[in-house]
Amino acid sequence: MRFRAVLLYRGIMTWNFQERNKYFKPMKANELYVVTSGSYSDYGVDAIFDKKELAQAFIKSFSDGNDFNDIEVYALNPFEPEIKQGLKAYFVRINKDGETDPVEHLDNAYGFNEGDMLQMLSFTHNKDRLNVRCFAKDTDHAIKIANEKRAKIIALDRWGDNGLKNI
């Protein structure tokens, strides 16, 4: 992937961060709006903005704007508290009796949604096992979190309800 330009601080890219921060306050946005173009080996980032309106205006400022892909939205500092605590991402599948499948230490953020965390919950297609994505200290801690969620769901008589969040 090639990187063409970053337009976060009004084009001032030659200063070091300490020097720049004397004159400009760092962004406090929760999301970044990334304008991209191309595909496969020609895919690249054209610009990054802290406001969606600026990203849209950027695209409109170039002829017909048809060479750009959609605006991609990324969270700024996702899962910052968990990362600062040194927690790791795990996937635990547990049945109603508390038995678990082998616990996975995850290698990507698939299934995690900022705002619906610390735990993401769902059930397998036949609703016999609860899937728990969580941040934990280690495998035993992840199992403990899953077991607490399992017990709470059973107590609420909500086993099999895929509408569960933040239980």
Helices and strands as residue ranges (DSSP letters): E 2-3, H 17-21, E 31-37, G 40-42, E 44-49, H 52-60, E 68-75, H 80-84, E 88-95, E 104-105, E 119-123, E 129-136, H 139-155
